[in-house]
Amino acid sequence: MEQKYRGRDFITTQDWSTAELEELVELARQLKLGRRMGVGNRVLDGKTLYMIFFDNSTRTRNSFETGMTQLGGHAVFLSPDKMQISHGENAKDTANVLSRYGEAIAIRHCAFREGNQYLREVAEHATVPVLNMQCDVYHPCQILADYLTIREHKGYNRKLKLGVAWTSAPNYVRPLSVPQSLILMMPRFGIDVTLAYPEEFRLMPEIEEQARRNAEAGGAKFEISHKFEDAFDQADIVIPKSWGPLMHTQDKAEGLRLIEKHPTWRCDSNHMRLGKEDLIYMHPLPADRGREVTDEVIDGPQSVVYDEAENRLHVQKALMAMVM
Ligand code: CP
């Protein structure tokens, strides 16, 4: 692996060039193929990844941990409530100490206006790479997996339209990081993006603005609509996914009330018929079945959600092999 990658942080795809991201995805493809053929690749033998989870996870934790095992290294699961972070130990001390033991620090911290700031602070002081396992602003590993999944199903030779649509899912206010990372990265690869949401669910203005600039540079379209169906219209790929009205209100009760105001923003087979004939349905999971999407769609032939989840493993292995 080229030395230029060693020691690099991965907090947002914005910090990596398009060519570098393509190289990462290509390595992921090779590692996936190698794994299918039973070829081992223990490039991280004797190395340790520290994973700090401020928030729960199924896919991220297990794909990072399994990825480290497959590459010959070891991943340590750390929960802030069992660390001295709970007694106020600061990011500088945590970063410096973990840097003396292992070869990378991965963090999930989705608290609004806190998570990304914490990652940046750890990265400032760590002498090993800091990997973003999802914060309040970005979820870059998810979007790498999404990109690999799109290329596997759609190839490289067609102009593609991706629809990213807000969906109405109750119980908790989800972060903005998935749609924000999607609109930032996909247009850089020439993929047209239509983002649809009710007015109260706008994303961070600086991210929407950056997505416009990325689209211009990538020769792609980036459009915002307030009609659910627009994300599906003649689309090749749709990712209907819930997030909170965090740019409108940070009051949890008010946020949940606003989510309930739009129950028709739910993906069903009628919506899927609006897309191209070979439209695929994606979702980063966990999906709220019945509220975000019908079983018929998520369990149907157009759904590639398990390929997408599997690809988390392969892209993260590529990322770790490159930077560690
Ligand atoms: N998609 C995703 O990040 O899943 P988890 O929250 O289960 O890690």
Boltz pocket constraint, residues with backbone or C-beta under 6 A from the ligand:
constraints:
  - pocket:
      binder: B
      contacts: [[A, 56], [A, 57], [A, 58], [A, 59], [A, 60], [A, 61], [A, 133], [A, 134], [A, 142], [A, 284], [A, 285], [A, 286]]
      max_distance: 6.0
